[in-house]
Amino acid sequence: MPDKGASTPFHGGIAGGGIAGAGIASLGINSFDTPGCGPRGQARCRALLDAAAALFVEKGFALTSLSDILRQAGGSRTTLYEHFGDKEGLFRAVMERHCDRVLEEMSAMHAAGPAAMAEELEENLYRVGLHIAGTLTMPETTAILRILVSEGGRIPDIAQAFFQVGPEKTIGWLADCFRELSEAGRLRIDDPEGAAHAFIGMVVGDLLTKRLILPDEPVSMEELERYVRQSVRLFLAGTRP
């Protein structure tokens, strides 16, 4: 049965226009924007990634075959092998594209600088937390994590790559943000990286565990918003000067 995810599409971000609820087909594929791959080739790659992402969510990695993906996306095995190598290579590309889109909005927030974040600190941290929590309860995310749990021992390089392009970058972004806010006197944090780990742990809590164990049981937006709001207030209670 397909993974339903949150019962209401998630919209987050510092300006209120998040990407976590956006359709996966709307995203670019930077790794294929090369002189040797024209618009038609890029379109074929996007179609293959879109089909693979949808089928990995619906059927899981083991039960999804290359024939299933080609049947849904069209195209040829030659194109698939040329750009992705095999099903594992296709999964890696799906994972990397998903992580890129998750981090895209956070990078835009960081570019705004600590002054913009500090202007409405609680509300902006709430939006960051909601983006993270909403992302981790998305069908694509939970499908990727379930695949990595079941297949990680067989594909350790892909599992390691996930941490490098996903969690580690998120921790780094948050740590930089907390360091700048602390230097500006808006927060009192001695260990920005530790605070980043703590913040993510607080806003996610057991929601991710619930999604991994009960993938067909949706997490309502009301539950998500209430959980994140309370977590942000507790975090600020311990870090404000």
Phi, psi and omega in degrees: 000137181299149178281123187275336180069206179294146185287344176231138180303140181273134173229118181227199177106157187293335177258004177088357182248079189283172179248352188293335178265003184287152177293140183294334182288346183278358187264148176279166178237090186300327184293346180250002177276069183237160180303332181275001182227101183283184182305319180293320178294320178296321179296321178294320178296317178299318180298319178296317179293319178299315180294316180298316180300314181296319183286325176298322177293316185285316190246343187088169184290311187297323184271357177266124180254162175298326177297320177301314183295315180292325178297322182277324185268337191080189180086190187234161175296329179301314179297316181298312181294323182297319186264332187238342178088299181198190183295324178294320177295324177293318177297318178302316181294319176300315181297314182293321179294319179297314179297321179299317183288328177295320183278344183301313182291323179295326177295322178295322177297316183295324180296334179292338176089165184294332180296318179294320179295319185287340186302315174229074193301308183299315183293320180289321175294325176299316180294321176297312180298320180293323176298314181295310182295319178297320178297316184288348176253009176290149176304317180299318182294312182294326176296316178299314182295319179296322178294317180294325177295316184279330186248355187302325179293334181269333181234061186298331180293323178288321178299317178294321179298324179301314181295325182288322183267349181243270185304318183295322178292322178295315178300316181297317179298312181296319180299317177298318180298312181294324178297315180293320179293325178291317179295331178278357179082012181270338175226159178243093186226121178272331183233088184301322180292319177296322178295324178295316176300315182296318181298312180298317179300322182289315185283339179267316178053226181264009181297319180293318178301317179299317181292325181288322182277323181238071186296337181268001178260110186291152172258119183289151177297326179298316179296316181297312182296317180296317181297313182293318180301314179296319181295318179296319180295322177293321179297315180292327179298332181262354185236349178288146180299000000 
